[in-house]
Amino acid sequence: MTATTASSSSSCSLQGSSRIGSRTNIHSDLLNPKSISFSSNLKGLSLKSSASKRQLYSRGKGSVVIAQSMDRVEVDSSLSPRVNSVKPSKTVAITDQATALVQAGVPVIRLAAGEPDFDTPAPIAEAGKNAIREGHTRYTPNAGTMELRSAICHKLKEENGLSYTPDQILVSNGAKQSIVQAVLAVCSPGDEVLIPAPYWVSYPEMARMADATPVILPTSISEDFLVDPKLLESKLTEKSRLLILCSPSNPTGSVYPRKLLEEIAEIVARHPRLLVISDEIYEHIIYAPATHTSFASLPGMWDRTLTVNGFSKAFAMTGWRLGYIAGPKHFVSACNKIQSQFTSGASSISQKAAVAALGLGYAGGEAVAIMVKAFRERRDFLVMSFGEIDGVKISEPRGAFYLFIDLSSYYGVEVDGFGTVNDSESLCRYFLDKAQVALVPGDAFGDDTCIRISYAASLSTLQAAVERIKKALVTLKPPVPV
Ligand SMILES: Cc1ncc(COP(=O)(O)O)c(C=O)c1O
């Protein structure tokens, strides 16, 4: 047998954390593909040595491992502690699980993904096609094309009352990249990152990746999941470096009113080390009378704020991978430097499409207004439908396309052939199993009493989902009145 090893381009998925940090015998693992699976083609990656013994250096342990023979090559499969400190995204895991079930023929209704169900508006898609035809297919400047950054400056001025110059804008491969780079750029090991919960799944993990400590600020459904400024103030220490705000919020749909943001800004102003990442990616998906306020527009906050936005949600451009950050040049340049060694500039084609998106008019013009109208109808339908069910607590979302409902009064029930439903995770497994509806457990967002329903699905799909969920809830014990 030819001994093989995986190249850097191959990917390896580990099943079970016990493997992490241990050495793996490729011979036995190829015979037992359940324990470790390599998705790349291993053929042709043969070890060249003709010697029967081979030295492999074991990273992390500092020891030298001697492979006994050509067909028993031991590979050190230990991973960086960074990997162990980061949790995988539950939204991605559940979406993948639901997709696998659908592919296996199970009629699962998927309401787990954070992705608009609409196509990218035609003028944007057309601009992308033209970009290819016209040869805009090369690297762009790392920070993004001047054309796009100028258009972003114009948008921020017109829609958000924020003045930036193009060198204060960095375009990235999605807002996710913008955020993680900002966290990496400003946090030192041991710094604290304040995150109101429920939070977008990635914020705490991004803090951990920067060797910073997430400090979670719980909120309550009765307060519309908005952070209490007094709680924020009480959690501030000399290590506090970042506060991450998300409005409209994923997962709750809450929108921070201007007055509350002003109170938060007063607290931030008193702590010179504290910066704010204001994630405004759902800015346009907002339901009047709610209005959006950019945190950087508040008195004294321009210097303190890194404003993140992107094209994925409002313009239904998730696959185009385009987001951006705007802020003081010092911080944006630092993010730019990190990006220059991570990925370089974002896709030239997507950047051309993004210019077209910003050209659709104020807040995305008619194309975005049509989608927001549909989201609003769906929100109204879900709020009404779940409002009729005993034991369900709701805070009406004012933006984004998620409903975050408290179903904890259904916990503690033993279900025949299933087990106990005692937390958001088991409840979501129960819904997937018994109702074939995929939802995301609230514990992924830091609130185990709730589950998240994404209403980026047609009204008829939502109607079918509600029917199934209602039936599944009836099978649970009668809920305790709240
Ligand atoms: C709150 C929030 N911020 C940022 C992102 C990242 O968006 P993208 O990387 O697609 O631009 C998401 C996507 O789900 C999100 O929900």
The ligand as an SDF file (V2000), in Angstrom:
LIG
                    3D

 16 16  0  0  0  0  0  0  0  0999 V2000
  -26.1940   40.4160   12.2640 C   0  0  0  0  0  0  0  0  0  0  0  0
  -25.3850   39.9570   11.1060 C   0  0  0  0  0  0  0  0  0  0  0  0
  -24.2310   40.5880   10.8430 N   0  0  0  0  0  0  0  0  0  0  0  0
  -23.4590   40.2110    9.8210 C   0  0  0  0  0  0  0  0  0  0  0  0
  -23.8140   39.1540    9.0000 C   0  0  0  0  0  0  0  0  0  0  0  0
  -22.8770   38.7630    7.8880 C   0  0  0  0  0  0  0  0  0  0  0  0
  -23.3710   38.9850    6.6280 O   0  0  0  0  0  0  0  0  0  0  0  0
  -22.5210   38.7790    5.3300 P   0  0  0  0  0  0  0  0  0  0  0  0
  -21.1920   38.2230    5.6970 O   0  0  0  0  0  0  0  0  0  0  0  0
  -23.3140   37.8390    4.4750 O   0  0  0  0  0  0  0  0  0  0  0  0
  -22.3900   40.1330    4.6830 O   0  0  0  0  0  0  0  0  0  0  0  0
  -25.0100   38.4670    9.2390 C   0  0  0  0  0  0  0  0  0  0  0  0
  -25.3960   37.3100    8.4200 C   0  0  0  0  0  0  0  0  0  0  0  0
  -26.1450   36.4460    8.8050 O   0  0  0  0  0  0  0  0  0  0  0  0
  -25.8170   38.8890   10.3040 C   0  0  0  0  0  0  0  0  0  0  0  0
  -26.9890   38.2920   10.5850 O   0  0  0  0  0  0  0  0  0  0  0  0
  1  2  1  0
  2  3  1  0
  2 15  2  0
  3  4  2  0
  4  5  1  0
  5  6  1  0
  5 12  2  0
  6  7  1  0
  7  8  1  0
  8  9  2  0
  8 10  1  0
  8 11  1  0
 12 13  1  0
 12 15  1  0
 13 14  2  0
 15 16  1  0
M  END
$$$$
